[in-house]
Amino acid sequence: MSCYFRHLKGIFDEAGIEVTPDNRKQVDHAIHEILSINYKDCPHAWKAIKLQIVDDEQKRWEFIQKLKVAVD
């Protein structure tokens, strides 16, 4: 689960999300849902993040907004 979390610290910080043992699974589910990827498919989720979010500021901002709502 969440093999890519260590790479997303900046995104979590921007979203104002502190990942804890209590909410880690919720955050992971939210990320998969936002990306429309089956839960626990870590390699595909990370690939989608790299392709869609890391290099595109607009998509990054949209992802962060969706993540805020999903984890709130």
Secondary structure, 3 states (H helix, E strand, C coil): CCCCHHHCHHHHHHHCCCCCCCCHHHHHHHHHHHHCCCCCCHHHHHHHHHHHHHCCHHHHHHHHHHHHHHHC
